[in-house]
Amino acid sequence: MDYGETEDVQQVHAAIQREKTEPRVGLEPLSIWLIGIYGLAIFFGGAYLGRFSGSFQADGLDPQADMAAAVKGAGAGGPTVVAELGPVERGKKVYSANCATCHQANGEGVAGQYPPLAQSEWVLGSTKRLGMILLKGAEGPMTVKGAQYGSAVMQPWEKTLNDQKIADVLTYIRQEWGNKAGSVAPEGIAALRKEIAGRTASYREPDLKAVPDDAGLPGDNQPPAAAGGAPPPAAAP
């Protein structure tokens, strides 16, 4: 029917209503639940990358990084020397892969969220207290270098890192960014792991403050290790 053939408004409207809308195949809006699933997938994917990306460094995810060696030639045609990495170098790799996302590569942390490690009284103080934090995690308000941090929670690492890696990363942060403190031995971490094995909750500041500032672990407070893991020179007789 040509709408111009009649002036009856009702007939015109009836003819329009009989017409069907144009099909919209492929243009239907997404369901709310599907949008929610996509959003969660993006969120958790980003969180996973932030946690396990190894700071996107070339060797951050190398499972052999702890045993990697710097091969140096001893002259043309000469033999090569394999120098094993020392605890500080190994600890740096562990830190870059697991800790730098929050505490930053320069050890300064993030204001109000992640406390600094450079010149921190928690890092330079009791190695037992520091090991407790690494093994079981920490939560709640915590004062570091006169500033309060409470919006972030540090996860426990007892199931992720073994005794050697925890000792290495603690040695690294105690001797990096101007920090000058002794190393931490893996046997000390092993002993502490057994001592606090029954605890299930993360530590809070009052729990940690109950530990004396000079409380140490077996084998710690050694002189800083030389580069490449070489021992410091012996004193003259």
Secondary structure, 3 states (H helix, E strand, C coil): CCHHHCCCHHHHHHHHHHCCCCCCCCCCCCCHHHHHHHHHHHHHHHHHHHHHCHHHCCCCCCCCHHHCEEEEECCCCCCEEEEECCHHHHHHHHHHHHCHHHHCCCCCCECCCECCCCCCHHHHCCHHHHHHHHHHCECCCEEECCEEECCCCECCCCCCCCHHHHHHHHHHHHCCCCCCCCECCHHHHHHHHHHCCCCCCCECHHHHHCCCCCCCCCCCCECCCCHHHCCCCCCCC
